[in-house]
Amino acid sequence: MLNNQTDSSIGLFNRNYIGERDKKTLSQVITEMILKGSRDCLIVYKETGFITSLMQRTIVTVVDHLELKDVTNIDSINFFS
């Protein structure tokens, strides 16, 4: 299950910008990245970047595709559509 308790992502989930299907997909990608040994990952999905703390299964920050070049302190990136 995907946690969404960080201040940066609460509005995203509560305002239904991400549907249940998208949540399930993000959760599957997080599981895949954990199995590969990642800890902090940038997941790029539908022109949006989700900076995640994989061990906590939490989205820490959500960034627009124009801000992706400024992302730091991650150990992996996953692009999917």
N, C-alpha and C positions, 0 to 999 in steps of 0.2 A: 504494500500500500504506500502511496505517496503522501508525505506530510506537506501541508501548505500553511504552516504556522508562522512564517517569517513576515515581517512587516512589508517587504517589497512585493510579496506574491499574494497576500491576502485579497487585495482588491481584484487581482486578476481572476482568482477563482470565484470570489463572491459575486462578481459582476458577470459571470458566465462568459468571459472572453475565451475560456477553455472549456470545452464540453467534456462530458464523461468519456467519450471515445478518445479524445486527446489526452486526458488524464491517464487512461489505461495505457496508451502508447508511450507516454513519458515514463510511466512506472516500469514498463517492459525495458525501455532503453536504460533506465537507471540500474535495473537488475543485471542487464548485460554488461554494463560498464563496471559494476562491482565485481562480477565474475572475472573480468579482465584485470582486476587489481587497481583500478582507479580509485581515487579518494575525492578529488574536487574536479568536476567536469563541466565544460561548456557544452550544452546540448543545443544545437541549432535546428529549429523546427518552424516551418512556415514563416521564414524571415524574422524570427524572434529568437534571441539567445537566452537560455535558461542556465544560470550559473548555479550549480548544485553541490551540496554537501552529500556525497553518496552514502557515507556511513550513517548519516542521520536521515537519509532518504528525503531530503528537504530542498526545495528551491530557495536559494538564498537571495538571488537578484534576477530580475527580468530586464533585458536590454533590447532595444530596437536594433535592427540589422545594421543601421548606420553607426552604431556604437561598438560593434564587435571588435574593431581594431584596438580598442582600449582595455580589453579584458586581460587581467593578470592573475597570478596565483592559482592557476589550474594545472592539472597534470595530464589532461586529455581533452579531446574535442570529438563530438559525435554529430555528424550531419545526417539528417533524415527528413523525409517528407511524408 
